[in-house]
Amino acid sequence: MKEWYGYSKTLAEETVWRFAKENRIDLVVVIPGNVIGPILQPTLNYSVGVIVDLINGKNPSNSFYYRYMDVRDVSLAHIKAFEVPSASGRYILADPDKTMKDIQKFLHELFPDLCRVDKDAENEVSEMACKVCVDKLKSLGIVFTPIKESLKDNVVSLKEMCILI
């Protein structure tokens, strides 16, 4: 499977770093994982689509590699990266402690009547293969919205917009 979206993001970041260096621009890059929380748009984006799939009892391919971040935290990180004078380099925004198994568990706890159980045992979500260090991000003063709160707000907004019934 070719991951063109991820590849294009990598190429774009490499290009902007090269441009910044050549033009002596102080660049700060904010790189979020999958973004969840309350939605504004009336359609599904990729990140929220994964949550909907999980609610519907499907495990999207490669979903055990996903890390999530609340949209409000992503917005704040962009503001802090601009306003905090010491901000520099790359900031990875992803919950370092929650796996997809945790996400599934939280969804079932929060919305037991809504969430369907995946009947395909072969699709069981495995644990994360890597750890994410967010110390640099926290140095900007970011305090993560608890992922369970983000999931709750995400699903509630999906219901309000009639994307989930």
Rosetta constraint file for C-alpha pairs under 8 A:
AtomPair CA 3 CA 7 HARMONIC 6.23 0.50
AtomPair CA 4 CA 8 HARMONIC 5.93 0.50
AtomPair CA 5 CA 9 HARMONIC 6.34 0.50
AtomPair CA 6 CA 10 HARMONIC 6.30 0.50
AtomPair CA 7 CA 11 HARMONIC 6.24 0.50
AtomPair CA 8 CA 12 HARMONIC 6.07 0.50
AtomPair CA 9 CA 13 HARMONIC 6.22 0.50
AtomPair CA 10 CA 14 HARMONIC 6.19 0.50
AtomPair CA 11 CA 15 HARMONIC 6.10 0.50
AtomPair CA 12 CA 16 HARMONIC 6.24 0.50
AtomPair CA 13 CA 17 HARMONIC 6.17 0.50
AtomPair CA 14 CA 18 HARMONIC 6.24 0.50
AtomPair CA 15 CA 19 HARMONIC 6.14 0.50
AtomPair CA 16 CA 20 HARMONIC 6.01 0.50
AtomPair CA 17 CA 21 HARMONIC 6.16 0.50
AtomPair CA 17 CA 27 HARMONIC 7.42 0.50
AtomPair CA 18 CA 22 HARMONIC 6.15 0.50
AtomPair CA 19 CA 23 HARMONIC 6.08 0.50
AtomPair CA 20 CA 24 HARMONIC 5.64 0.50
AtomPair CA 20 CA 25 HARMONIC 4.60 0.50
AtomPair CA 20 CA 26 HARMONIC 6.79 0.50
AtomPair CA 20 CA 27 HARMONIC 6.38 0.50
AtomPair CA 21 CA 25 HARMONIC 6.33 0.50
AtomPair CA 26 CA 88 HARMONIC 7.62 0.50
AtomPair CA 27 CA 88 HARMONIC 6.79 0.50
AtomPair CA 27 CA 89 HARMONIC 6.56 0.50
AtomPair CA 28 CA 81 HARMONIC 6.57 0.50
AtomPair CA 28 CA 82 HARMONIC 7.90 0.50
AtomPair CA 28 CA 87 HARMONIC 6.87 0.50
AtomPair CA 28 CA 88 HARMONIC 5.14 0.50
AtomPair CA 28 CA 89 HARMONIC 4.90 0.50
AtomPair CA 28 CA 90 HARMONIC 6.00 0.50
AtomPair CA 28 CA 91 HARMONIC 7.78 0.50
AtomPair CA 29 CA 88 HARMONIC 7.95 0.50
AtomPair CA 29 CA 89 HARMONIC 6.15 0.50
AtomPair CA 29 CA 90 HARMONIC 4.75 0.50
AtomPair CA 29 CA 91 HARMONIC 6.13 0.50
AtomPair CA 30 CA 77 HARMONIC 7.26 0.50
AtomPair CA 30 CA 78 HARMONIC 6.63 0.50
AtomPair CA 30 CA 81 HARMONIC 7.72 0.50
AtomPair CA 30 CA 90 HARMONIC 6.07 0.50
AtomPair CA 30 CA 91 HARMONIC 4.90 0.50
AtomPair CA 30 CA 92 HARMONIC 6.29 0.50
AtomPair CA 30 CA 93 HARMONIC 7.17 0.50
AtomPair CA 31 CA 90 HARMONIC 7.29 0.50
AtomPair CA 31 CA 91 HARMONIC 5.98 0.50
AtomPair CA 31 CA 92 HARMONIC 4.89 0.50
AtomPair CA 31 CA 93 HARMONIC 5.85 0.50
AtomPair CA 32 CA 68 HARMONIC 7.88 0.50
AtomPair CA 32 CA 69 HARMONIC 6.74 0.50
AtomPair CA 32 CA 74 HARMONIC 6.72 0.50
AtomPair CA 32 CA 92 HARMONIC 5.92 0.50
AtomPair CA 32 CA 93 HARMONIC 4.35 0.50
AtomPair CA 32 CA 94 HARMONIC 6.14 0.50
AtomPair CA 33 CA 66 HARMONIC 7.09 0.50
AtomPair CA 33 CA 67 HARMONIC 5.36 0.50
AtomPair CA 33 CA 68 HARMONIC 5.27 0.50
AtomPair CA 33 CA 69 HARMONIC 6.09 0.50
AtomPair CA 33 CA 92 HARMONIC 7.62 0.50
AtomPair CA 33 CA 93 HARMONIC 5.97 0.50
AtomPair CA 33 CA 94 HARMONIC 5.20 0.50
AtomPair CA 34 CA 47 HARMONIC 5.00 0.50
AtomPair CA 34 CA 48 HARMONIC 7.97 0.50
AtomPair CA 34 CA 66 HARMONIC 6.73 0.50
AtomPair CA 34 CA 67 HARMONIC 5.99 0.50
AtomPair CA 34 CA 68 HARMONIC 4.66 0.50
AtomPair CA 34 CA 69 HARMONIC 6.18 0.50
AtomPair CA 34 CA 94 HARMONIC 7.81 0.50
AtomPair CA 35 CA 47 HARMONIC 5.84 0.50
AtomPair CA 35 CA 48 HARMONIC 7.35 0.50
AtomPair CA 35 CA 68 HARMONIC 5.74 0.50
AtomPair CA 35 CA 69 HARMONIC 5.05 0.50
AtomPair CA 35 CA 70 HARMONIC 5.68 0.50
AtomPair CA 35 CA 71 HARMONIC 5.52 0.50
AtomPair CA 35 CA 74 HARMONIC 7.83 0.50
AtomPair CA 36 CA 47 HARMONIC 6.73 0.50
AtomPair CA 36 CA 48 HARMONIC 6.15 0.50
AtomPair CA 36 CA 68 HARMONIC 6.76 0.50
AtomPair CA 36 CA 69 HARMONIC 6.17 0.50
AtomPair CA 36 CA 70 HARMONIC 5.07 0.50
AtomPair CA 36 CA 71 HARMONIC 5.69 0.50
AtomPair CA 36 CA 150 HARMONIC 6.32 0.50
AtomPair CA 36 CA 151 HARMONIC 6.85 0.50
AtomPair CA 36 CA 154 HARMONIC 6.07 0.50
AtomPair CA 37 CA 70 HARMONIC 5.27 0.50
AtomPair CA 37 CA 71 HARMONIC 5.62 0.50
AtomPair CA 37 CA 72 HARMONIC 7.45 0.50
AtomPair CA 37 CA 150 HARMONIC 4.53 0.50
AtomPair CA 37 CA 151 HARMONIC 6.08 0.50
AtomPair CA 37 CA 152 HARMONIC 7.63 0.50
AtomPair CA 37 CA 153 HARMONIC 5.32 0.50
AtomPair CA 37 CA 154 HARMONIC 4.17 0.50
AtomPair CA 37 CA 155 HARMONIC 7.96 0.50
AtomPair CA 38 CA 71 HARMONIC 7.46 0.50
AtomPair CA 38 CA 150 HARMONIC 7.46 0.50
AtomPair CA 38 CA 153 HARMONIC 5.20 0.50
AtomPair CA 38 CA 154 HARMONIC 4.57 0.50
AtomPair CA 38 CA 155 HARMONIC 7.77 0.50
AtomPair CA 38 CA 156 HARMONIC 7.62 0.50
AtomPair CA 38 CA 157 HARMONIC 5.40 0.50
AtomPair CA 38 CA 158 HARMONIC 7.90 0.50
AtomPair CA 39 CA 154 HARMONIC 6.56 0.50
AtomPair CA 39 CA 157 HARMONIC 6.07 0.50
AtomPair CA 39 CA 158 HARMONIC 7.24 0.50
AtomPair CA 42 CA 161 HARMONIC 6.44 0.50
AtomPair CA 42 CA 163 HARMONIC 7.63 0.50
AtomPair CA 43 CA 163 HARMONIC 7.48 0.50
AtomPair CA 44 CA 48 HARMONIC 6.07 0.50
AtomPair CA 44 CA 49 HARMONIC 5.68 0.50
AtomPair CA 45 CA 49 HARMONIC 5.91 0.50
AtomPair CA 46 CA 50 HARMONIC 6.51 0.50
AtomPair CA 47 CA 51 HARMONIC 7.00 0.50
AtomPair CA 48 CA 52 HARMONIC 6.34 0.50
AtomPair CA 48 CA 154 HARMONIC 7.90 0.50
AtomPair CA 49 CA 53 HARMONIC 6.10 0.50
AtomPair CA 50 CA 54 HARMONIC 6.25 0.50
AtomPair CA 50 CA 59 HARMONIC 7.87 0.50
AtomPair CA 50 CA 60 HARMONIC 6.50 0.50
AtomPair CA 50 CA 63 HARMONIC 7.79 0.50
AtomPair CA 51 CA 55 HARMONIC 6.23 0.50
AtomPair CA 52 CA 56 HARMONIC 6.15 0.50
AtomPair CA 52 CA 164 HARMONIC 7.90 0.50
AtomPair CA 53 CA 57 HARMONIC 6.30 0.50
AtomPair CA 53 CA 58 HARMONIC 5.01 0.50
AtomPair CA 53 CA 59 HARMONIC 6.51 0.50
AtomPair CA 53 CA 60 HARMONIC 6.83 0.50
AtomPair CA 54 CA 58 HARMONIC 5.07 0.50
AtomPair CA 54 CA 59 HARMONIC 5.75 0.50
AtomPair CA 54 CA 60 HARMONIC 7.69 0.50
AtomPair CA 54 CA 104 HARMONIC 6.82 0.50
AtomPair CA 54 CA 115 HARMONIC 7.56 0.50
AtomPair CA 54 CA 116 HARMONIC 7.89 0.50
AtomPair CA 55 CA 107 HARMONIC 7.12 0.50
AtomPair CA 55 CA 114 HARMONIC 6.81 0.50
AtomPair CA 55 CA 115 HARMONIC 4.44 0.50
AtomPair CA 55 CA 116 HARMONIC 5.87 0.50
AtomPair CA 56 CA 115 HARMONIC 6.13 0.50
AtomPair CA 56 CA 116 HARMONIC 5.31 0.50
AtomPair CA 56 CA 117 HARMONIC 7.69 0.50
AtomPair CA 56 CA 118 HARMONIC 7.98 0.50
AtomPair CA 57 CA 115 HARMONIC 6.87 0.50
AtomPair CA 57 CA 116 HARMONIC 4.67 0.50
AtomPair CA 57 CA 117 HARMONIC 4.93 0.50
AtomPair CA 57 CA 118 HARMONIC 4.24 0.50
AtomPair CA 57 CA 119 HARMONIC 7.35 0.50
AtomPair CA 58 CA 118 HARMONIC 5.78 0.50
AtomPair CA 59 CA 63 HARMONIC 6.57 0.50
AtomPair CA 59 CA 118 HARMONIC 7.40 0.50
AtomPair CA 59 CA 123 HARMONIC 6.15 0.50
AtomPair CA 59 CA 124 HARMONIC 7.47 0.50
AtomPair CA 59 CA 125 HARMONIC 7.13 0.50
AtomPair CA 62 CA 66 HARMONIC 7.73 0.50
AtomPair CA 63 CA 100 HARMONIC 7.13 0.50
AtomPair CA 63 CA 125 HARMONIC 7.26 0.50
AtomPair CA 64 CA 99 HARMONIC 7.12 0.50
AtomPair CA 64 CA 100 HARMONIC 5.54 0.50
AtomPair CA 64 CA 125 HARMONIC 5.68 0.50
AtomPair CA 64 CA 126 HARMONIC 5.79 0.50
AtomPair CA 64 CA 127 HARMONIC 6.36 0.50
AtomPair CA 64 CA 128 HARMONIC 6.07 0.50
AtomPair CA 65 CA 100 HARMONIC 7.93 0.50
AtomPair CA 65 CA 128 HARMONIC 5.99 0.50
AtomPair CA 65 CA 129 HARMONIC 7.21 0.50
AtomPair CA 66 CA 99 HARMONIC 7.86 0.50
AtomPair CA 66 CA 100 HARMONIC 7.13 0.50
AtomPair CA 67 CA 94 HARMONIC 5.46 0.50
AtomPair CA 67 CA 95 HARMONIC 6.14 0.50
AtomPair CA 67 CA 96 HARMONIC 7.66 0.50
AtomPair CA 67 CA 98 HARMONIC 7.45 0.50
AtomPair CA 67 CA 99 HARMONIC 7.16 0.50
AtomPair CA 67 CA 100 HARMONIC 7.80 0.50
AtomPair CA 68 CA 94 HARMONIC 5.33 0.50
AtomPair CA 68 CA 95 HARMONIC 5.74 0.50
AtomPair CA 68 CA 147 HARMONIC 7.76 0.50
AtomPair CA 69 CA 73 HARMONIC 6.89 0.50
AtomPair CA 69 CA 74 HARMONIC 6.95 0.50
AtomPair CA 69 CA 93 HARMONIC 6.41 0.50
AtomPair CA 69 CA 94 HARMONIC 5.17 0.50
AtomPair CA 69 CA 95 HARMONIC 5.95 0.50
AtomPair CA 69 CA 147 HARMONIC 7.45 0.50
AtomPair CA 70 CA 74 HARMONIC 6.39 0.50
AtomPair CA 70 CA 144 HARMONIC 7.70 0.50
AtomPair CA 70 CA 145 HARMONIC 6.44 0.50
AtomPair CA 70 CA 147 HARMONIC 7.26 0.50
AtomPair CA 70 CA 150 HARMONIC 5.73 0.50
AtomPair CA 71 CA 75 HARMONIC 6.22 0.50
AtomPair CA 72 CA 76 HARMONIC 6.21 0.50
AtomPair CA 73 CA 77 HARMONIC 6.02 0.50
AtomPair CA 73 CA 142 HARMONIC 7.21 0.50
AtomPair CA 73 CA 143 HARMONIC 7.78 0.50
AtomPair CA 73 CA 144 HARMONIC 6.44 0.50
AtomPair CA 73 CA 145 HARMONIC 6.86 0.50
AtomPair CA 74 CA 78 HARMONIC 6.40 0.50
AtomPair CA 74 CA 93 HARMONIC 7.11 0.50
AtomPair CA 75 CA 79 HARMONIC 6.48 0.50
AtomPair CA 76 CA 80 HARMONIC 6.07 0.50
AtomPair CA 76 CA 142 HARMONIC 7.38 0.50
AtomPair CA 77 CA 81 HARMONIC 5.91 0.50
AtomPair CA 77 CA 137 HARMONIC 7.80 0.50
AtomPair CA 77 CA 140 HARMONIC 7.68 0.50
AtomPair CA 77 CA 142 HARMONIC 6.80 0.50
AtomPair CA 78 CA 82 HARMONIC 6.38 0.50
AtomPair CA 79 CA 83 HARMONIC 6.11 0.50
AtomPair CA 80 CA 84 HARMONIC 5.44 0.50
AtomPair CA 80 CA 87 HARMONIC 7.80 0.50
AtomPair CA 80 CA 140 HARMONIC 6.22 0.50
AtomPair CA 80 CA 141 HARMONIC 7.81 0.50
AtomPair CA 81 CA 87 HARMONIC 5.47 0.50
AtomPair CA 81 CA 88 HARMONIC 7.64 0.50
AtomPair CA 81 CA 140 HARMONIC 7.34 0.50
AtomPair CA 82 CA 87 HARMONIC 7.49 0.50
AtomPair CA 84 CA 140 HARMONIC 6.88 0.50
AtomPair CA 87 CA 140 HARMONIC 7.14 0.50
AtomPair CA 91 CA 134 HARMONIC 7.95 0.50
AtomPair CA 91 CA 136 HARMONIC 6.87 0.50
AtomPair CA 91 CA 137 HARMONIC 5.81 0.50
AtomPair CA 92 CA 134 HARMONIC 6.91 0.50
AtomPair CA 92 CA 137 HARMONIC 7.11 0.50
AtomPair CA 93 CA 134 HARMONIC 7.20 0.50
AtomPair CA 93 CA 137 HARMONIC 7.22 0.50
AtomPair CA 94 CA 132 HARMONIC 7.21 0.50
AtomPair CA 94 CA 134 HARMONIC 7.61 0.50
AtomPair CA 95 CA 132 HARMONIC 7.69 0.50
AtomPair CA 95 CA 144 HARMONIC 7.77 0.50
AtomPair CA 95 CA 147 HARMONIC 7.68 0.50
AtomPair CA 96 CA 131 HARMONIC 6.46 0.50
AtomPair CA 96 CA 132 HARMONIC 5.00 0.50
AtomPair CA 96 CA 133 HARMONIC 6.56 0.50
AtomPair CA 96 CA 134 HARMONIC 6.97 0.50
AtomPair CA 98 CA 102 HARMONIC 5.78 0.50
AtomPair CA 98 CA 103 HARMONIC 7.12 0.50
AtomPair CA 98 CA 147 HARMONIC 7.87 0.50
AtomPair CA 99 CA 103 HARMONIC 6.46 0.50
AtomPair CA 99 CA 127 HARMONIC 6.14 0.50
AtomPair CA 99 CA 128 HARMONIC 6.07 0.50
AtomPair CA 100 CA 104 HARMONIC 6.15 0.50
AtomPair CA 100 CA 125 HARMONIC 6.54 0.50
AtomPair CA 100 CA 126 HARMONIC 7.59 0.50
AtomPair CA 100 CA 127 HARMONIC 7.15 0.50
AtomPair CA 100 CA 128 HARMONIC 7.85 0.50
AtomPair CA 101 CA 105 HARMONIC 6.13 0.50
AtomPair CA 101 CA 125 HARMONIC 6.16 0.50
AtomPair CA 101 CA 126 HARMONIC 7.16 0.50
AtomPair CA 101 CA 127 HARMONIC 7.08 0.50
AtomPair CA 102 CA 106 HARMONIC 6.08 0.50
AtomPair CA 103 CA 107 HARMONIC 6.18 0.50
AtomPair CA 103 CA 148 HARMONIC 7.84 0.50
AtomPair CA 104 CA 108 HARMONIC 6.27 0.50
AtomPair CA 105 CA 109 HARMONIC 6.18 0.50
AtomPair CA 106 CA 110 HARMONIC 5.97 0.50
AtomPair CA 106 CA 148 HARMONIC 6.16 0.50
AtomPair CA 106 CA 151 HARMONIC 7.78 0.50
AtomPair CA 107 CA 111 HARMONIC 5.78 0.50
AtomPair CA 107 CA 112 HARMONIC 7.42 0.50
AtomPair CA 107 CA 115 HARMONIC 6.82 0.50
AtomPair CA 107 CA 151 HARMONIC 7.10 0.50
AtomPair CA 107 CA 152 HARMONIC 7.81 0.50
AtomPair CA 108 CA 112 HARMONIC 4.73 0.50
AtomPair CA 108 CA 114 HARMONIC 7.95 0.50
AtomPair CA 108 CA 115 HARMONIC 5.73 0.50
AtomPair CA 110 CA 152 HARMONIC 6.80 0.50
AtomPair CA 111 CA 115 HARMONIC 6.06 0.50
AtomPair CA 118 CA 123 HARMONIC 7.68 0.50
AtomPair CA 118 CA 124 HARMONIC 7.95 0.50
AtomPair CA 120 CA 124 HARMONIC 7.43 0.50
AtomPair CA 134 CA 138 HARMONIC 6.22 0.50
AtomPair CA 135 CA 139 HARMONIC 6.26 0.50
AtomPair CA 136 CA 140 HARMONIC 7.22 0.50
AtomPair CA 137 CA 141 HARMONIC 7.50 0.50
AtomPair CA 137 CA 142 HARMONIC 6.55 0.50
AtomPair CA 138 CA 142 HARMONIC 4.96 0.50
AtomPair CA 138 CA 143 HARMONIC 6.71 0.50
AtomPair CA 145 CA 149 HARMONIC 6.86 0.50
AtomPair CA 145 CA 150 HARMONIC 6.72 0.50
AtomPair CA 146 CA 150 HARMONIC 6.45 0.50
AtomPair CA 147 CA 151 HARMONIC 6.11 0.50
AtomPair CA 148 CA 152 HARMONIC 6.17 0.50
AtomPair CA 149 CA 153 HARMONIC 6.12 0.50
AtomPair CA 150 CA 154 HARMONIC 5.96 0.50
AtomPair CA 151 CA 155 HARMONIC 6.16 0.50
AtomPair CA 152 CA 156 HARMONIC 6.08 0.50
AtomPair CA 153 CA 157 HARMONIC 6.08 0.50
AtomPair CA 154 CA 158 HARMONIC 6.27 0.50
AtomPair CA 155 CA 159 HARMONIC 6.20 0.50
AtomPair CA 155 CA 164 HARMONIC 7.75 0.50
AtomPair CA 156 CA 160 HARMONIC 6.17 0.50
AtomPair CA 157 CA 161 HARMONIC 6.16 0.50
AtomPair CA 158 CA 162 HARMONIC 6.18 0.50
AtomPair CA 158 CA 163 HARMONIC 5.12 0.50
AtomPair CA 158 CA 164 HARMONIC 5.48 0.50
AtomPair CA 159 CA 163 HARMONIC 5.88 0.50
AtomPair CA 159 CA 164 HARMONIC 4.77 0.50
AtomPair CA 159 CA 165 HARMONIC 5.91 0.50
